[in-house]
Amino acid sequence: MRPIVDLYKSDGTKQTPASNVFTLADATTYYAELTEFVDARGGFSLHYKYSAALVATITIEASNRNFDDATAYAAAGSGWATTSATAVSPAASAGETVAHYADFTAARARMKIVVTTGGTLRIDEHSKGVL
């Protein structure tokens, strides 16, 4: 288990967390790639903690491209593809959510965070490999 510490605005600007918590701006899209390397990933779990102000939609995107072919913040269709994973939607109510993504075997995975109203967000990841 580890916190997500690499978060990028859609223009590629890297965001800096304070104690592993990011402050997200209104009307902005962010991307955070899973960094916990697991050979032959079988699935993963993400623990989201958010402030009362945050209104956002968080979706999961996937890629089987190398890092040179698709940056962590490239738009979908530029080496990243949308998935059918259920979205998480903090809606102006402080809380925590743990989302599980079983049978997720893409080489790379990231969260796309589309913020309507800014607030704070912490994300911790845990991946499990297939034996």
MARBA-677537 format. One line per field, with one value per residue: residue number from 1; residue in one letter; chain; x, y, z negated of N, C-alpha, C in turn. Coordinates in steps of 0.05 Angstrom, whole numbers. Example, Ala and Ser with C-alpha at 12.3 -4.5 7.8 and 13.67 -1.06 7.14 Angstrom:
! MARBA-677537
seq = 1_2
type = a_s
mol = A_A
n.c1 = 264_257
n.c2 = -114_-45
n.c3 = -156_-142
ca.c1 = 246_273
ca.c2 = -90_-21
ca.c3 = -156_-143
c.c1 = 264_258
c.c2 = -66_1
c.c3 = -156_-157
! end
This chain:
! MARBA-677537
seq = 1_2_3_4_5_6_7_8_9_10_11_12_13_14_15_16_17_18_19_20_21_22_23_24_25_26_27_28_29_30_31_32_33_34_35_36_37_38_39_40_41_42_43_44_45_46_47_48_49_50_51_52_53_54_55_56_57_58_59_60_61_62_63_64_65_66_67_68_69_70_71_72_73_74_75_76_77_78_79_80_81_82_83_84_85_86_87_88_89_90_91_92_93_94_95_96_97_98_99_100_101_102_103_104_105_106_107_108_109_110_111_112_113_114_115_116_117_118_119_120_121_122_123_124_125_126_127_128_129_130_131
type = m_r_p_i_v_d_l_y_k_s_d_g_t_k_q_t_p_a_s_n_v_f_t_l_a_d_a_t_t_y_y_a_e_l_t_e_f_v_d_a_r_g_g_f_s_l_h_y_k_y_s_a_a_l_v_a_t_i_t_i_e_a_s_n_r_n_f_d_d_a_t_a_y_a_a_a_g_s_g_w_a_t_t_s_a_t_a_v_s_p_a_a_s_a_g_e_t_v_a_h_y_a_d_f_t_a_a_r_a_r_m_k_i_v_v_t_t_g_g_t_l_r_i_d_e_h_s_k_g_v_l
mol = A_A_A_A_A_A_A_A_A_A_A_A_A_A_A_A_A_A_A_A_A_A_A_A_A_A_A_A_A_A_A_A_A_A_A_A_A_A_A_A_A_A_A_A_A_A_A_A_A_A_A_A_A_A_A_A_A_A_A_A_A_A_A_A_A_A_A_A_A_A_A_A_A_A_A_A_A_A_A_A_A_A_A_A_A_A_A_A_A_A_A_A_A_A_A_A_A_A_A_A_A_A_A_A_A_A_A_A_A_A_A_A_A_A_A_A_A_A_A_A_A_A_A_A_A_A_A_A_A_A_A
n.c1 = 17_10_15_-11_32_46_15_-16_-35_-78_-47_4_31_62_35_42_38_15_34_18_-32_-71_-89_-141_-161_-218_-257_-218_-177_-144_-91_-70_-24_-21_30_51_88_71_85_49_-4_-64_-106_-130_-136_-163_-160_-196_-195_-231_-246_-300_-313_-300_-322_-325_-310_-283_-250_-226_-172_-136_-74_-32_15_84_120_145_112_63_48_37_-2_-26_-80_-140_-141_-92_-55_-78_-137_-208_-243_-289_-295_-326_-344_-320_-350_-340_-381_-387_-386_-352_-311_-294_-276_-268_-248_-252_-218_-222_-192_-162_-119_-87_-26_-14_-47_-89_-118_-168_-185_-236_-251_-303_-317_-267_-225_-196_-157_-136_-103_-93_-60_-65_-40_-48_-15_-19_-13
n.c2 = -23_43_115_156_199_226_269_299_359_366_393_375_395_381_366_384_349_360_328_281_295_325_389_407_444_485_465_434_383_325_276_213_164_94_72_30_-24_-86_-148_-180_-160_-172_-145_-86_-38_23_74_128_192_249_320_361_400_382_366_320_274_211_169_107_94_58_29_-5_11_32_76_116_121_138_188_200_238_243_254_214_166_178_138_121_89_91_55_5_9_25_92_138_186_239_284_340_326_308_250_180_130_64_33_-25_-60_-113_-166_-135_-127_-95_-65_-15_32_87_143_187_250_291_353_391_426_451_420_378_318_253_195_126_68_-2_-60_-125_-183_-236_-304
n.c3 = 0_17_19_72_104_149_188_243_278_335_372_363_319_260_197_128_69_1_-55_-29_-9_40_65_104_161_183_240_269_299_278_275_250_246_229_188_161_174_199_221_271_256_223_203_169_115_94_47_31_2_-14_-16_-43_-6_46_111_159_213_217_259_287_329_380_406_452_471_476_430_459_502_484_442_372_368_418_465_468_520_538_530_484_459_446_394_370_317_255_239_188_149_113_78_55_0_-55_-60_-53_-7_16_73_113_163_197_234_270_318_350_373_353_310_295_259_279_262_259_242_215_173_132_81_30_38_24_46_39_60_75_102_131_150_199_186
ca.c1 = 0_26_0_-5_46_49_-10_-11_-57_-79_-26_29_42_62_24_57_20_23_28_4_-59_-71_-110_-149_-174_-243_-257_-192_-174_-119_-86_-52_-19_-13_59_59_93_66_87_24_-25_-90_-127_-120_-155_-156_-173_-198_-204_-236_-257_-328_-316_-294_-341_-308_-315_-258_-253_-201_-163_-115_-56_-12_37_107_120_153_91_39_54_16_-23_-36_-109_-150_-138_-64_-41_-95_-165_-227_-250_-317_-294_-345_-333_-323_-358_-343_-401_-390_-391_-327_-313_-274_-286_-249_-258_-237_-218_-213_-186_-152_-92_-73_1_-14_-73_-88_-143_-174_-201_-248_-260_-322_-311_-242_-223_-172_-159_-114_-108_-74_-64_-55_-42_-43_-6_-30_6
ca.c2 = 0_68_138_168_224_238_278_319_372_357_406_363_407_363_378_377_344_366_304_262_306_344_409_408_469_484_462_425_354_315_247_201_136_76_69_5_-44_-114_-164_-195_-150_-185_-126_-65_-25_51_86_157_209_275_341_367_418_369_354_309_247_197_145_92_90_37_30_-26_24_40_103_134_123_150_200_196_259_245_251_188_164_183_117_113_83_90_28_3_10_44_118_147_214_255_305_361_314_296_222_161_108_45_21_-48_-65_-140_-175_-112_-137_-77_-60_10_43_114_155_212_264_315_368_412_445_442_411_362_290_234_168_105_45_-29_-78_-153_-198_-263_-325
ca.c3 = 0_18_29_98_100_175_199_263_291_362_388_356_295_237_172_104_46_-26_-71_-11_-2_62_67_132_169_198_270_278_302_268_280_231_254_208_188_148_195_193_245_276_238_225_195_151_98_89_24_35_-21_-2_-33_-39_17_72_129_181_223_220_275_291_357_383_429_455_484_459_419_480_521_472_417_351_371_445_467_477_548_543_516_462_467_424_385_360_287_242_231_161_152_89_85_34_-26_-63_-64_-43_10_26_97_120_192_200_262_286_325_368_363_338_302_283_252_291_241_271_219_219_151_120_54_25_45_20_58_32_78_68_125_125_173_204_183
c.c1 = 18_9_8_9_52_22_-4_-37_-56_-58_2_43_39_53_40_38_32_14_11_-25_-55_-94_-116_-165_-200_-238_-230_-192_-146_-116_-66_-49_-12_16_69_62_88_67_61_2_-51_-113_-114_-143_-145_-173_-172_-208_-207_-250_-287_-333_-314_-318_-326_-319_-288_-263_-225_-196_-140_-98_-38_12_59_105_128_131_65_47_31_-7_-33_-67_-116_-149_-109_-47_-57_-123_-183_-233_-279_-318_-314_-332_-338_-329_-362_-362_-407_-398_-365_-331_-290_-288_-263_-262_-240_-240_-205_-208_-178_-123_-78_-45_2_-43_-69_-117_-145_-193_-211_-262_-280_-317_-287_-244_-198_-178_-133_-122_-85_-81_-53_-60_-36_-36_-21_-8_6
c.c2 = 25_91_146_195_238_244_300_332_363_370_395_374_388_378_368_373_355_343_284_270_327_364_413_433_465_479_454_394_346_285_237_171_119_71_44_-17_-72_-129_-181_-186_-163_-166_-106_-53_4_61_116_170_237_294_346_385_404_358_346_282_235_171_132_89_71_41_5_-15_30_69_123_139_137_162_196_216_262_241_223_188_170_163_107_108_83_60_28_3_31_69_123_177_228_279_323_349_300_266_206_139_90_31_-2_-53_-92_-147_-153_-118_-119_-71_-35_19_70_123_182_226_290_330_390_434_434_435_394_332_275_208_149_81_20_-47_-106_-167_-225_-283_-345
c.c3 = 0_28_57_93_126_187_219_273_320_380_381_331_272_212_148_81_20_-44_-55_-4_19_59_97_138_184_227_281_280_293_275_260_239_230_210_175_169_185_219_248_257_244_218_176_136_93_66_28_9_-10_-21_-25_-14_44_86_153_190_229_236_279_321_358_407_429_471_465_450_440_500_510_444_397_355_400_446_476_508_557_528_491_472_442_418_376_330_277_233_201_163_125_96_61_7_-33_-68_-53_-28_17_50_105_150_197_229_280_293_345_356_346_332_290_276_267_272_253_249_228_198_135_90_51_30_38_32_49_50_66_92_117_151_175_201_205
! end
